[in-house]
Amino acid sequence: MNYSNIYSYIEVKYDLRKYTNLRRRVIFIMKEALTEEKIRESLKSRVDGIKTYEKLMKRIDKIKEGKDEIDEDFKKDYRNFYKMNIAKSLKEEFYNKYFGYMKEQIKNDSLEFGIILKEFYKDFPNRVEASFSSKLLATINPDKPVWDKNVLNNLRDLGYSDIIKIPKSRNDDKNKQIDETIDMYNKLEHILNTEYLETDEGKRYIEIFNDTLEKYGIDVSYIKTIKKIDLILWSTYPKKNKKK
């Protein structure tokens, strides 16, 4: 997709009236739902986890420089932060492949989501690992977004239900599911990079994020802007609905 922003995508995908109404609806809901108080309180509840993320990304920089390595401590922190340990269906064979591929691709800043997704599907044909594929990509290239159900569901609640449609599992046609998943990831990236990062509201959210977490000693310079939006959307989604 070569669209300048998500609205130009919507304008092509849908009729102009629907596009205009969606834009107005999203901006209104964002202002009403993501209040400064809600963002600050939600982020405060995630301080320990965000500190772990900061630690991981500092190590990633050193690993890329050849001054550190993906050791067992790194894997433990990574698995805990991204809740990989609660995915009981994941076996050691998958983890070995996952971190081995991360080590292999660690300096590949041109790596793409679809390539990772298909790489894991090749070795584990019953799994279309959208979430963990995106997390590996965002670790190597932190300017990329993470696929997380809570973020996607929050975006739906914030007015993007016409755009955010999580692909269904297709046992009869996995290739179609993979294509739909890649398309959905592209839409997610466009939404976060335009609606949030290039608007006054998005800029305000970033200021709130920085101000809130700097008070807890977190070096926010190690957290990319798109990750700050991701953490805001994740932390503000109702806890009773949180599922990785």
N, C-alpha and C positions, 0 to 999 in steps of 0.2 A: 504494500500500500504506500503510495507516494502522495499523501495528503499533508497539507501544511499544518492542520490541526484536526481535532476530533470533529469540530463542527463542519468542516469542509467534507469530511468523511460522511457525516450524517446527511449533509445536503445531497450527496450523491446517492446514498443508500435509501433515503426516505424523501418524501416530498417536502418542499420548503416550509410549508405551514407547520408540519410536525417538527421539523428542525428548529424553527423559531420558538415554538412552544416549549420544546425540551430545554432549550438554553435558558429561557426565563424560569422554568420550573426548577432546574438544577440550582441556579444561583439563589433563588428564594429559599429552597430547602436547606442548602448549605449554611446560609446565614442563621436559619432558625435552629438547625440541629447541632451544628458544631460551634457551640458558644465557647468563648474563652475559658469560662469556668470549667466546662466539661472537659475541654482539651487538657487543661492544667491538672485537674484531678486524675484524669485517666493516665496521663504520662507519669505522674508521681507514683502510681501503683505499679509502674513498669520499670522503675529506676534500676533495680538489680539486673534485670534482663538486658536493659540497654547498656549497662556497664560491661556485661559479658560481650555484647556485640562490639562495643568499642575496642575491647581487648582483642577479639578475633580479628578485626580489621587492621589493627596495628601489627598483629603478627603476620597477616597476609602481606602487608607492605614489606616486611622483613624477609618473608619467604620468597617473594618475587626478586628481592635483591640477593638471595642466596645466603642470607644471614640467619635463617631459621628454617624449620621444616614442619611438615604436617605430621606431627607425632601423636601419641596416644592422648596426651593432655589436650591438644587442639581438637582431636576428634571427639573427645568427651564433652568439651565446652560447646562445640558445634552441634552435636546431637542433642544436647540439653536445650540449647537456645532455640533450635528449630523443632523441638518436640519430636525428633525422630524416634526416640525410645518408646513412645506410646503407640507407634505404628507396629503392632504385634506381627503383622504379616511380613515385615521386612526381616530378612535373615542376614547372617554374617556375610554370605556370598554377595548380597546386594551392597552392603557397606564396603566390602573390599573393592568392588567395582567402582563404587561411588567415589571414595577417597583416592583410589588409584587414578581415576579419570581426572579428578580435580588436580592432582599432582602433575599429571601429564599436560594439562591445558592451562596451568596456572598463569602463564605469561601471554596467553592468547586473548588479547583484548578484542579481537574481531569474532570471537566465538558467538554463535547464535542459539537462541532458545530451541528452535526446531532441530538443530543438529544434536543437541544434548538429549532431547526427548527421544529422537529416533535411535540414538546410541544405546540408551537404556532399554528401549523396546526390543532392540535386536537381541540383547542377551536375556531379557525377561519379557517374553512376548505376551504375557497375560497382564502386563502393567503399562499404563500410560501415565508416567510419573510427572504430571504437570508441575505440581508444587515443588518437589525436591529438585527437579530439573531447573526451575527458575531460581531456586535458592543457590544452587551451584553457580549458575550464571551470574547472579548478583554478588556473589562472593568474589569471583574473578573480575567482574566489571560492575562495580557498585552503582553505576549510573543506570543500571537496568532494574526494573521492578520485580518484586516477588509475587508469585501467584499464591494467594492465601484465601481460603473460603471466607474468612471474616472480613477481609478487605473487599472482596467481590460482593458479598452480601451487603456490606455497608454502602458501597457505591450504588447498589440497586435501591436501597432504602433512600439514598440521597437524590434519587431522580433518574438514575441510569438504567432502569429496568428494561427499557427498549433496546439497550445496547449490550448490557451485561447478561449473557445467557450461557451458563456453565454447560459445556457439552455433556451429553449423556454417554454413559458407558455403552459401547456397541460391540458385543461379543461376535456379532455377525460381520462387522466391517470396521476393524480397528484402524485401517488406513484413513477412513473417513473421520473417525474420532480424532486421530492425530492431526489431520488437516484443520478440523474445527477448533481444536485446542490451540494450535499455532495462531489461527485467525483471532481467537479470543485474547490471546496474550498480546498480539499487536494492538488490539483495541484498548486493552488495559494500559499499555505503554503510552498510547496517544492521549488517553484521558488524563493520566497523571502528569504527563509532560506539558499539557496545554491548559486544561481546565484549572488545574491546581497551581502549577508552577509559574504560569504566565498571567495570572489574574491578581487583583488586589487582595481577594480573599486568601488565595494561596500564599501570597507573600506575608500576609498577616499571620497565617498559621505557622509559617517558618519562624517568624519573630517570637511567637509564643513558645514554640518548641525550644528555641535557643535560650530564651530567657529562663524558662522553667528548669531545664536540665543543667545549665551552667552552674546553677545554685547548688547542685549536687556533685559538683566536681567533675562532670562529664565534659570531655573535650569534643565539642560538637563539630569541630572541623574534620573529625574522622568519620562523620556521618554525612553522607551525600544528601542533597536536597530531596531527591526522590525517595530515599529511605526515611527521611523525616516525615514525609507525607504518609508513607506506608505505615509507620509506627503510630501516627495519629489515627489513621483509619482503623488499624487493628485494635488499638487500645480503647477507642471510643465505641466499639461495637459491643452491644449488651453481653455481659458475661454469661448469662443463662443460655445464650445461643452459641457460645464460642466452641467451635470444633475445628481441629486442624485437618 
